[in-house]
Amino acid sequence: MLGWLRRGVVVLAGTLIAASVWPAAGATAPSGAPGISPETQFTPVTAAVLTEPVPVKASDGKYHLAYELLLTNASPGEVDVDTVEVRDASSQHVVLSLAGADLAAHMNPIGMSRDGAPAEPRIASSSTSIVWLDVTAPTRDGIPGRVDHRVVGTSTADGQPRPFESVVVPLRISRHSPVVLGPPVAPGTWLASEGCCANLTHHRVLAPINGALGVPQRFAIDFFRLDDQNRTWIGDPTNLRSYLSYEQPTIAAADGTIVVAFDGLTDQPPPGPPQPLPIAETVGNHVIVQVSSGVYLLYAHMKPGTIEVHVGQRVRRGQPIGRIGSSGFSSTPHLHFQVLTTPTFFPTDSTPFVFDRFDVVGYETERIWDDNLGLQPNGTIPVAPAAQPTRRQRAMPLDRDVIVFSAAE
């Protein structure tokens, strides 16, 4: 037995051996084999998740379960993934299916961005790819309490294509409710940029930190102030004061205790992206508020000298915290806001949150990134107005929503 296992390790290391020694993908134990479940099988891929997913109601009226599936090719040949399904683990009902071009658009090797990913959902030998998942349902009850993941594809472990089907990572879905917050910014119209659950945003920033992979900004939102003509800046885009977000107040979104109040970094000159910064300066001048155990609010890129709170201070919802700036890794003034699971922005996990109320008044039709916002011919954001403003309660804005926070009612 030990000799067979040693040969198995050699196979995983890439040594060519007889095909009869390399187990057929998906081969299961003979019926009635002692000491082993009939469902036990060899799988060309292993799988893991990076968070405990929490369903959240979003501005589209649906509940979103956003998380990631890491697939590692443990075989000596390539693996072509045909389908990834998220299923109700009890009924095996499929709640999300990704295949073909749709799967390729939601999958990339961990060492490269979606822009550099191969056109086909293929995993090289001894490599890992990430699948970005977003399960949606019209109601909270539509999100299963337990899920598993069915992966279908073809392995060429012995030079011959072998189809496989594996069910991996049974997962219990958290029953916790996202924290309910008030506005983190002043009343007015705001673009909620780079939020869940779109491509190439905070939602898809995979970070290797302290020897572990994580998605520390999964539900982060960048807030940009807009005027009644959907402008983010007026005048000279090289002048910080031309940006409507600059010096806007940041507001305590919940009662809590200040655990970090970091100041002293200068604002970055707009409009081009800054040079890479040390990890400690990434979010610039910032404040972290502890709301409860494992729930912290991050306010990032604040203007130097404007932070009005200190460590240990208790704050009440609606209380001013400071002013929006462009410190840290920021091209133009905005507020980076998110919920953390730790009092540090790296490492941490990013969990969903909801605002108790806001109105959706439009949608940004063409992505304008922070690092090219000031390079546009003018400061106007392309917005498709909503047919009529829609009030959302206890919901999370989605990426590119244009929303209005009202004064306290």
C-alpha positions in Angstrom: 0.0 0.0 0.0 2.7 2.5 0.9 4.5 1.7 -2.3 1.4 2.5 -4.3 1.0 5.8 -2.5 4.6 6.6 -3.3 3.9 6.0 -6.9 0.9 8.3 -6.6 3.1 11.1 -5.3 5.4 10.6 -8.2 2.5 10.9 -10.6 1.5 14.2 -9.0 5.1 15.5 -9.4 4.8 14.9 -13.1 6.7 11.7 -13.7 5.2 9.7 -16.6 4.0 6.2 -15.5 1.7 3.6 -16.9 -1.9 4.9 -17.4 -3.1 2.0 -15.3 -1.4 3.4 -12.3 -2.8 6.9 -12.6 -6.4 6.5 -11.4 -9.1 7.4 -13.9 -10.6 10.8 -13.1 -13.7 10.3 -11.0 -13.0 6.7 -10.2 -15.0 5.7 -7.1 -14.6 3.0 -4.6 -16.1 -0.4 -5.4 -19.6 -0.9 -3.9 -19.2 -2.4 -0.4 -15.5 -1.7 -0.1 -14.7 -1.8 3.7 -13.8 1.4 5.5 -14.5 3.8 2.6 -17.6 5.6 1.4 -19.0 4.7 -2.0 -18.8 8.5 -2.9 -15.0 8.6 -2.4 -13.2 9.3 -5.6 -10.0 10.6 -7.1 -10.4 14.2 -8.3 -8.0 16.0 -10.7 -8.8 19.2 -9.0 -9.0 20.3 -5.3 -11.1 23.2 -4.2 -11.4 25.7 -1.4 -13.3 28.9 -0.5 -11.9 32.1 0.9 -14.7 33.3 3.2 -17.8 32.4 5.0 -20.4 33.8 2.5 -23.2 35.9 3.8 -26.3 36.6 1.6 -27.1 40.3 1.2 -30.1 42.2 -0.3 -28.9 44.6 -3.0 -30.3 47.5 -4.9 -31.6 45.3 -7.7 -34.0 43.8 -5.2 -32.3 40.4 -5.3 -30.3 38.6 -2.6 -26.6 38.1 -3.6 -24.3 35.4 -2.3 -20.8 36.5 -3.5 -17.7 34.5 -2.8 -14.8 32.7 -4.6 -14.0 29.1 -5.4 -10.3 28.2 -5.7 -9.6 25.3 -8.0 -6.1 23.6 -8.0 -5.1 21.2 -10.7 -3.4 18.4 -8.7 -2.7 16.3 -11.8 0.4 16.3 -14.1 -1.6 17.3 -17.2 -3.9 20.2 -18.1 -7.5 20.4 -16.9 -10.2 22.0 -19.0 -13.1 23.1 -16.9 -16.4 22.9 -18.8 -18.9 23.7 -16.1 -19.0 25.0 -12.5 -22.3 24.7 -10.7 -23.4 25.9 -7.2 -26.1 23.5 -6.0 -28.4 23.2 -3.0 -26.5 20.5 -1.2 -29.8 18.9 0.0 -31.8 18.8 -3.2 -28.9 19.1 -5.7 -30.9 21.9 -7.4 -28.6 24.1 -9.3 -28.7 27.8 -8.2 -25.8 29.0 -10.4 -24.2 27.5 -13.5 -21.2 28.8 -15.3 -20.1 27.3 -18.6 -18.3 28.3 -21.9 -17.6 32.0 -22.3 -19.5 32.8 -19.2 -17.3 30.6 -17.1 -14.1 32.0 -18.8 -15.3 35.5 -17.9 -15.6 34.5 -14.2 -12.4 32.5 -13.9 -8.7 33.4 -14.0 -5.4 32.0 -12.8 -4.6 33.5 -9.4 -1.4 35.1 -10.6 -3.0 37.3 -13.2 -5.9 39.6 -13.7 -8.9 38.9 -15.9 -7.3 41.0 -18.6 -4.4 38.6 -18.9 -6.4 35.4 -18.3 -6.6 32.7 -21.1 -9.7 32.8 -23.3 -10.6 29.2 -22.2 -11.2 28.1 -18.6 -8.1 25.9 -18.5 -5.9 25.1 -15.5 -2.2 24.2 -16.1 -0.7 21.3 -14.1 0.1 22.3 -10.5 -1.7 25.6 -10.9 -4.6 27.3 -9.3 -7.5 29.3 -10.8 -10.2 31.3 -9.0 -13.8 31.3 -10.0 -15.8 34.4 -8.9 -19.3 33.3 -7.9 -22.4 35.5 -7.4 -25.5 33.4 -6.6 -28.7 35.5 -6.8 -32.2 34.8 -5.7 -35.4 36.9 -5.4 -35.8 36.2 -1.7 -33.5 35.3 1.3 -35.2 31.9 1.4 -34.0 31.3 -2.2 -30.4 31.0 -1.0 -29.8 27.4 0.2 -28.7 26.8 3.8 -26.0 24.5 2.5 -24.4 24.4 -1.0 -21.9 22.2 -2.8 -20.0 22.7 -6.1 -20.1 20.5 -9.1 -17.1 20.8 -11.4 -17.2 19.1 -14.8 -14.3 19.0 -17.2 -11.5 17.0 -18.9 -8.2 16.0 -17.5 -5.1 15.0 -19.6 -3.2 13.5 -16.6 -1.7 10.7 -18.7 -1.7 12.4 -22.0 -5.2 11.1 -22.8 -8.3 13.2 -22.3 -10.4 11.8 -19.5 -13.7 13.4 -18.6 -14.4 13.9 -14.9 -17.2 15.2 -12.7 -16.4 16.1 -9.1 -18.6 17.5 -6.2 -16.4 19.6 -4.0 -16.5 21.9 -1.0 -19.8 21.3 0.8 -20.4 24.6 2.5 -22.9 25.9 5.1 -24.1 29.3 4.4 -24.0 31.9 7.2 -27.3 32.8 8.7 -26.0 36.1 10.0 -27.5 39.3 8.7 -25.3 42.0 7.3 -24.7 45.0 9.5 -27.2 47.8 9.0 -25.6 51.3 8.5 -26.5 54.9 8.0 -24.8 57.0 5.3 -21.0 57.3 5.5 -21.1 60.5 3.6 -23.1 63.7 3.6 -26.6 63.9 2.1 -26.6 64.3 -1.7 -26.0 62.3 -5.0 -23.2 59.8 -5.1 -21.7 57.4 -7.6 -21.2 54.0 -5.8 -18.2 52.7 -7.9 -16.4 49.4 -7.8 -18.9 47.7 -5.6 -20.3 44.2 -5.7 -20.7 42.2 -7.8 -19.2 43.2 -11.2 -16.0 42.3 -13.1 -12.6 43.9 -12.4 -13.6 45.9 -9.3 -12.7 45.7 -5.6 -14.9 42.5 -5.7 -12.1 40.8 -7.7 -8.9 41.9 -6.0 -7.2 38.7 -4.8 -4.4 39.5 -2.4 -1.6 37.2 -1.0 -0.9 38.7 2.5 1.1 37.0 5.2 1.1 33.7 3.4 -2.6 33.5 2.8 -4.9 34.4 -0.1 -7.9 36.7 0.5 -10.2 39.2 -1.1 -9.9 42.0 1.4 -12.1 44.5 -0.6 -14.8 42.2 -1.8 -17.7 44.5 -0.8 -15.8 47.9 -0.7 -17.4 50.9 -2.4 -15.7 54.1 -3.7 -18.1 57.1 -3.3 -17.8 60.0 -5.7 -20.0 63.1 -5.2 -22.1 64.2 -8.3 -23.9 67.4 -9.0 -27.3 67.7 -10.8 -25.4 67.4 -14.2 -23.6 64.2 -13.1 -20.3 66.0 -12.9 -17.5 64.8 -10.6 -15.3 67.7 -11.2 -15.6 71.3 -12.6 -12.8 73.4 -13.9 -9.1 72.2 -13.8 -8.8 68.4 -13.2 -5.2 68.9 -11.9 -6.6 70.9 -9.0 -7.9 68.9 -6.0 -10.5 71.5 -5.3 -12.1 71.0 -8.7 -13.4 67.6 -7.5 -16.9 67.7 -5.9 -15.9 64.9 -3.4 -13.0 66.8 -2.1 -13.4 68.0 1.5 -16.9 66.5 1.7 -17.7 65.3 5.3 -17.3 61.6 6.2 -19.9 60.5 8.7 -20.1 57.8 11.3 -22.4 55.2 9.8 -23.0 53.5 13.1 -22.3 53.9 16.8 -18.9 52.6 17.7 -15.4 53.1 19.1 -12.5 54.5 17.1 -9.7 51.9 17.0 -7.5 53.6 14.3 -7.1 57.3 13.4 -4.1 57.5 11.1 -3.1 60.9 9.6 0.0 62.6 8.2 0.1 61.5 4.5 -0.3 64.2 1.8 -3.0 64.1 -0.8 -1.9 62.7 -4.2 -1.9 65.2 -7.0 -4.6 64.4 -9.6 -5.4 63.2 -12.1 -2.9 60.4 -12.9 -2.4 57.3 -10.7 0.3 57.6 -8.0 3.4 55.5 -7.8 3.2 52.2 -5.9 3.2 52.7 -2.2 4.2 50.7 0.9 1.4 48.5 2.0 0.9 50.6 5.2 0.2 53.7 3.1 -2.2 52.0 0.6 -5.5 53.4 2.1 -3.9 56.8 3.0 -5.2 58.7 6.0 -7.9 56.6 7.5 -10.2 55.9 10.3 -11.4 52.5 11.5 -14.5 52.3 13.8 -15.4 49.1 15.7 -19.1 48.6 15.7 -19.2 45.2 17.3 -17.1 42.1 17.6 -15.6 41.3 14.2 -17.4 44.3 12.6 -15.2 47.4 11.7 -15.9 50.3 9.3 -13.0 51.6 7.2 -13.0 55.2 5.9 -10.0 55.6 3.6 -8.1 58.3 1.5 -9.1 61.1 3.9 -7.7 64.6 3.6 -4.7 65.3 5.8 -5.4 67.3 9.0 -9.1 66.8 8.8 -9.7 63.7 11.0 -11.8 64.8 13.9 -11.7 61.7 16.1 -9.1 59.9 18.2 -8.4 56.3 19.2 -10.7 55.2 22.1 -13.3 57.8 21.4 -17.0 56.7 21.2 -18.9 58.0 18.2 -22.5 58.1 17.5 -24.2 57.5 14.1 -24.3 60.7 12.1 -21.3 62.3 13.9 -18.6 63.9 11.6 -15.4 61.9 11.4 -13.3 64.0 8.9 -13.1 65.1 5.3 -12.7 63.2 2.0 -9.3 63.6 0.4 -7.0 61.7 -2.0 -4.3 60.3 0.2 -2.8 56.9 -0.2 -3.2 55.0 -3.5 -5.8 57.3 -4.9 -5.9 59.2 -8.3 -8.8 61.6 -7.5 -10.7 62.4 -4.4 -13.2 59.8 -3.2 -14.1 57.9 -0.1 -13.2 54.2 0.0 -15.7 52.6 2.5 -16.1 49.0 3.6 -16.7 46.6 6.5 -13.7 44.7 7.8 -13.5 41.7 10.1 -10.4 42.9 11.8 -9.1 46.3 13.0 -6.6 46.2 10.1 -7.3 46.8 6.4 -4.7 44.1 5.5 -5.1 41.3 6.3 -8.9 41.1 6.7 -12.0 39.7 5.2 -14.6 41.9 3.5 -18.2 41.2 4.4 -21.4 42.7 3.1 -23.4 45.5 4.7 -26.6 47.4 4.0 -27.7 51.0 4.4 -31.0 51.5 6.1 -32.3 53.6 3.2 -31.2 55.3 0.0 -32.7 56.1 -3.4 -31.4 54.7 -6.7 -31.7 57.5 -9.3 -29.5 56.2 -12.1 -26.7 53.9 -13.3 -23.3 54.7 -14.8 -23.4 53.3 -18.3 -19.7 53.4 -19.0 -17.0 52.5 -16.5 -14.9 55.5 -15.6 -12.1 54.4 -13.3 -10.7 56.5 -10.5 -7.3 56.6 -12.3 -8.8 58.0 -15.5 -11.6 60.1 -14.1 -9.6 63.3 -14.3 -8.2 62.4 -17.8 -11.7 62.7 -19.3 -12.5 65.7 -21.5 -14.9 66.9 -18.8 -16.0 65.7 -15.4 -19.4 64.4 -16.5 -20.1 60.8 -15.8 -22.3 58.9 -18.4 -25.5 58.1 -16.5 -28.8 56.5 -17.5 -31.4 58.0 -15.2 -33.9 55.8 -13.5 -37.4 56.0 -14.9 -38.3 57.1 -11.4 -36.2 57.1 -8.2 -36.5 53.8 -6.3 -36.3 53.8 -2.5 -34.3 50.9 -1.1 -34.3 49.9 2.5 -31.8 47.7 4.2 -30.0 47.1 0.9 -26.5 47.4 -0.5 -25.8 49.5 -3.6 -24.4 47.6 -6.5 -21.5 48.6 -8.7 -22.1 51.9 -10.7 -25.4 52.7 -9.0 -26.0 56.4 -8.7 -27.7 56.9 -5.3 -29.1 59.7 -3.1 -28.6 59.8 0.6 -31.2 62.0 2.2 -30.9 64.1 5.3 -32.0 62.3 8.5 -35.8 61.9 8.4 
